[in-house]
Amino acid sequence: MNARVVVADDQSVVREGIVMLLGLLPGIEVVGSARDGDEAVALVAERAPDVVLMDLRMPRCDGVEATRRIRTEYPGTQVVVLTTFADDDSLFPALQAGARGYLTKDAGGDEIVRAIQAVLSGEAGLSPMVQRRLLERVTTAPAPAGPVPDESRLPDGLTPREAEVLVLIAEGLSNREIAHKLHISQATVKSHINNLFAKAGVRDRAQAVRYAYVRGLAHPPGTAFT
């Protein structure tokens, strides 16, 4: 029996190329393609595919949010990320959202088939590079910066990473120091700060620190977490 697959990618040429490639692979039936996360979720609701091959950087609804919605609302459909990006800030949010596979777009047809078969068998469909990155993260993970609440308790739609950055801002760390501590680039730190400022409705670091204190994400010096 063929695995029924939906392809989600915002770039038409890439999306059509993936659909064409999948059509040549044994055991795969493409039942739809989507231009963004909202379309992917709608196609899952309509056609109940076995697997979604999900890009991450898409307009309106990105791949991480679409993955979270699919895994929550349609748990019978698995998600395999197929993306250009393999950095920590792409990889880990996607896996936390429920993706069971993660491939980069240089993956060959055989690797895509293996990943699809793996997730349908209840295993992880991860490229060797991603497996190595996960192992490195486990073996070299820094100590937590502070007690950041789990995602279900975070205010205003903050992601765990944004909350982590906010806690470090409240501790007085610069962007450079935050980047070093979290093993990410300063550009990524700035992106997280812009996102959390927008979500929290704050204009500067001072307001962000006050927000962190008020919302219980951080405590003023001299007090303890309870």
N, C-alpha and C positions, 0 to 999 in steps of 0.2 A: 504494500500500500504506500502511495506517495505521501511525503510530508507536504502539507499545504502551507504555503509561505506568502507573507505580505512583505514587500520591500518599502522602506520609508527613507527617502533622501530628498533634500530640497533642490539639488542640482539635476536638471532634466537629463543631461547627457550621462551623468553617473548613474542615475536611477535606471534609465533605459538600458544602459550597458549591463548593470547587475541583473536586470530582468532577463536580458538576452542570454547572459552566461548561465543563469539558473535553469533556463529552458533547455540547455544542452546537457545538464547534469542528471545522472540517474537518480530516481527516487525523489525528485523534487517537482512540485506543481505550484507555480506562481498563481495566486488567486486574487492579487490586487497590488497596486502600488500607490504610495502616498507622498505628498509634497511637504508635509509637516506633521508634527505630532498629533494635532487635532484630527487630521485626516486618517492617520494611522489608528487612533483609538476608534474612530467611526467605522473603519474597515474591519477591525477586530470584532466590533459589535455586530456588524452585518454578515460577515463571512466566517467567523470562528476559525481562523487559521491555527495551525499547530505552532507556528513560529513566526515572529516578526524579526526581520533583519533591519536593525534600527540605526540610523545615523544619529549623531548627537547634536551638532550645531545646525538647528533649523529654526525658521521664523515662527512666530506666534506661540507654539508650544514646542519646546526643545525635546531631545530624545530622552533625557533623564526624567522629566515630568511625564512624558508619554509612557515611558516604561513603568513608572510608579502607578499611573492610572490603570494601565493594562493589567499589571500583576495584582492590583487591588480589586478591580471590577471583573476581570476575565482571567482568573487564575489557571484556566485550562490552556492558555496561550503562553508559550515561553518567549523570551526575548534574547536575541543574540545581537550585540552591538557590532556594527561594521562601520568604522570611522577612520579618519585620517589621524586622529589624535590618540596618543598613548601616555600622556602626562598624568600625574597623580590626580589633578583636579578634573580630569575627564573620566579616568578609570574608576576611582573609588566611589564617586557619587552614583555612577551607573550601576555598579554592583550593589551598592546599598539600596538602590531603587528597585532591585529585583532582577536585573539582567543575569542570566545564567551562563552567557557566553560573551566573549569580547575578542574581536578580531580587528586588525587594521586593514585598510583597503588594498594593501599589497598582498593580501592572502589569495592563494590560488583556489581554483574550483574544488579540488580535493579537500583542502582545509576547511572550506565553507561547509561541504557535505559532512565532514567529520564533526564539526561543531554542532550542526543541526541534529545529527544523529545522537550526539552526546547529550544534549539538553533534553531530547525526547526520551532518553533512557534514564533521566534523573541525575546525570552527571554534569560537570562543568565543561563548557566548550571554550576553552581559553587557548590563545596562541602561546607558543613557547616563551615568547618575549614577555607576555603578560604574566605567565606563571612565574618567571624569574623576578619580575617586578613585585609581585605579591610576596614572594619569599623574602626579597630584600626588605620590604616594608615590615614584615613580621619580625625579622631578625635585627633590624636597625631602628625600629620605631622609637622616637623620642618619648620621654615621659610626658604624660598629659599636662598641658599648660595650666589647667584648672578644672574644676568640676562643671563642665558644660552640660546642661540638661539634654535628655534624649530629644530626638527631632519632634516627637509628638507634643512636647512641652515648650517648644521654642516659640516666642512671640512673633507676630507680624510676618510669618512666612520665612523667617531666617533659616538658612540651611545650617547643618552642624559646623561646616567649615567657616561660614560667615560668623557664627557665634563664637567659634574658637578665635578668629581674628579679632573680634570685638573684645573678648576677654584679655587678649594680649595688648590691645590698645589701652584698656583700662589699667593694665599693669605698667603702662608707660613706655612700651617698646615702640621703636621707630619702624617704618616700613621695612627698612633693611634688616633690622633685628628680627622682625616677624618672618620675613622670607627665609632667613637663615634657620630659625627655630623650626619652621614647618617644612623646610626643604622644598620650597617653591620659589618662583621668580618674583622680583619686586613688581613686575607688571601684573602678575596674578594677584598679588596682595592688593594693589591699587584697584583691580577689578572687583575683588571681594569687598573692599571698603566702599567703593561707589555703590555697589548693590545693597550693602547693609545700610548705608546712609539713606538711600532712597526708600527702603522698606521701613526703616525706623523713623523716617521723617526728621532727620537731624542734618545740620549744615556743616558741622565741624567736629573735631576730635573731642573737644570739651563737652559738647552736647551728647556725643556718642558715649563718653564715659558716664555722664549722668544717667543716660538711658540704661546703660548696663547695670548701674547701681539700682535704679528704680525697678527694673524688671528682674532683679535677682540673679543676673548672669555673672555679676562680679560684686565684690564687697569692698568698701573703702579700706585703706590701709589701717591695720590695727584691729580689724574685726575678723571673725572666722566664719567659714561656711558652715551651715547647719544642715 
